[in-house]
Amino acid sequence: MTILCVNIDHIATLRQARGGMEPSVLESARIAEKAGACGITVHLREDRRHIHDADVYELRQAVQTKLNLEMAATEEIIKIALKIGPDMVTLVPEKRKELTTEGGLDVVQGRKRLKNTISRFHQKGIPVSLFIAPDLKQVKASAEVGADIIELHTGFFVNASNKKQKNNELNKLRQAAQLAVKVKLGLNAGHGLNYDNVRPVAVIKGMHELNIGHSIISRAVFVGLDKAVKEMIRLIK
């Protein structure tokens, strides 16, 4: 059964708009868990544009389900992650000027560096997920470098402009998922998923976890975070 991990980055985005303490990242995690989320995801970016180091330390102490730390594989962030000890890390590409993560990791080209990074986390008993495009070469390379999980980038499916293109992108996700299962990689997905498009991805064979943030936080503005999380869980199930 596919489960939901709620990304709460944009609670911090709203907080940073005024530079104060509200809304509380910690409280949002508690509400999401109480509403049925099976995990909490945050992205500690190099520029700290939303989530800050202190947020991750507090969440490590407070999260009762699973804390998934999204991060670039830079030495500064790696050291912080190893010190904090999240339940898992998801390595993502990161550009300073991007609004949100634009694409997947190039595991094929970054094979040696990623293998070393993954080994460092494994020495601390921390599972590693790689955020990749639904490309068979990237799936295969992810297994070869020792990743435990892949998170398929669903943005291409979400942004497809017509039905034919959307079906093509969905088929790529299915094929990548099939290979992931074959090579014994855990299977997650995320990026741009919302209440209208989540179902076809949630029912892909082998799918374990969806990481969803922006659409849930946006919905919460109108109905509250508790209800927004519960509505998404019902759609996924």
C-alpha positions, 0 to 999 in steps of 0.5 A: 500500500502506498503511504504519504510523507508530507513535505513541510518546507513551505510552512517554513517559507511562510514563516520566512516571509515575515522572519518571525517564528510563525507558523511553527514547522514543529507544530505542522509536523505534529499535525501532519503525523496526527492526521495520518502521515507516515513521515515528514520530509524537509529539504535543508538547502545550502542557502537555507531559504526555508528550513534551517538547521535548528528546524531539523534538530528540533524535528529529529527530536519530535518526529514520531514516524520517519524524518526524511532529510532532502539534501544536496550531496555537499560536504557541509550538508553531509556533515550536518546530516550525519550529525543529526541522524535522520531516519533516511536521506534523499539526495537531490540536485540543487541550484541556487536560483531554482524555485524548486528542484528542477530535475533528477540526479545524474547518477550515471555521471556522478557514480563515484561521488555518490557511491562514496556519499552513500557509503558514509551514510550507510556507516551510520545506519542511515538509508539513502534515497536518490531523486532521479528522473524515470530513466532506466539508466538512472535506475540501474546506476542507482542500484549499482552505487548502493542506494536503498531507494529511488524517488522518481521525479514526477514533474514530467508527468505532472507538467505534460501538456496533453493526454498523449504526453501524460500517458507517455510520461506515466508509462516511463514512471511505470517502466522505471518502477518495474526495474526498481522492483527487479533490482530490489530498490525501494520505490518512492515518487514525488514532485508536483503531485496534487489532489487531481493527479496523484491517483495514477502514480499512487497505484503504480505497482511497487510504489511505496511512498509519495512525498507531497508538500506544496499542494497539501500546504496550499490546500491547508490555507483553506481547510486546515492542515489536518483535513488537507493531509487526510484528504490526500491520504484518502486519495492515495489509498 
